[in-house]
Amino acid sequence: MIHAELKNKCGEWRTSEDALTSTVFGYLKYRLFRAELKGFFKCAINMHTRERYASLDWLDSVDVDSFKFWERNDNNNEIDLRITDRLGVEIKYGSNEHEYQLGKYLAESDELIYITMDSTLESALKSLNSEYAKEQLIKIYWLSWHYLHKVIVDSMGKTEHPNDGWSLTKKQMMKDLRDYLEKRSIRSFQGFGERETVVRLASPIFCKQIIFSGLSTPVPRLTTHIFFEEKTK
């Protein structure tokens, strides 16, 4: 699925939440990526306390059979992913919560992680179409997809012994996953790049006296350049 999407062969599946869920957690469920899974979940923020998700040691003893995708229960609820009865994961990509969706899933799990494309918790809270009591919110964590990109990129930089077959395979798989996330516009800020890549402006900024809309005081002409690098001889 990764390579089909990278080559634009997926049609409408390129925006599918289910395809995103299957591809990403189809990687992260394996022990090879357990450190990255824990690193991703550690970024989750409690919707009530605003604290990070800290109790993740139990994931070390979880095997791949404990990852249940779209498991339908007796109440006809179908959460995207369940990792044992302890943690449910509901995933959004370009859509909001359905009415009281998280509440229904929370009734079947001790805790719930709600993953969205939002960049802030406040934005994610606005995507909820339901009101939840404090007792419910304290069991729900919000997590941004963009955190996963940072976790993967950081892990790629830390992978040691790249000539070892096991490490090399993992690094190649992480590169595929990173490229897939970026294709989906899931990425983290990685700086402005090397100095050689910074474009030099042809002229300085604010050379003339100007007045911004809404300001009564004009911005004076600057005696020195800002955001401008003169070429040296």
Secondary structure as GFF3:
##gff-version 3
##sequence-region A 1 233
A	DSSP	alpha_helix	2	6	.	.	.	ID=ss1
A	DSSP	three_ten_helix	11	15	.	.	.	ID=ss2
A	DSSP	alpha_helix	17	28	.	.	.	ID=ss3
A	DSSP	three_ten_helix	31	33	.	.	.	ID=ss4
A	DSSP	alpha_helix	34	41	.	.	.	ID=ss5
A	DSSP	beta_strand	45	46	.	.	.	ID=ss6
A	DSSP	three_ten_helix	57	61	.	.	.	ID=ss7
A	DSSP	three_ten_helix	64	66	.	.	.	ID=ss8
A	DSSP	beta_strand	67	72	.	.	.	ID=ss9
A	DSSP	beta_strand	78	83	.	.	.	ID=ss10
A	DSSP	beta_strand	87	91	.	.	.	ID=ss11
A	DSSP	alpha_helix	101	106	.	.	.	ID=ss12
A	DSSP	beta_strand	111	116	.	.	.	ID=ss13
A	DSSP	alpha_helix	121	126	.	.	.	ID=ss14
A	DSSP	alpha_helix	134	137	.	.	.	ID=ss15
A	DSSP	beta_strand	140	144	.	.	.	ID=ss16
A	DSSP	alpha_helix	145	158	.	.	.	ID=ss17
A	DSSP	alpha_helix	165	183	.	.	.	ID=ss18
A	DSSP	three_ten_helix	195	197	.	.	.	ID=ss19
###
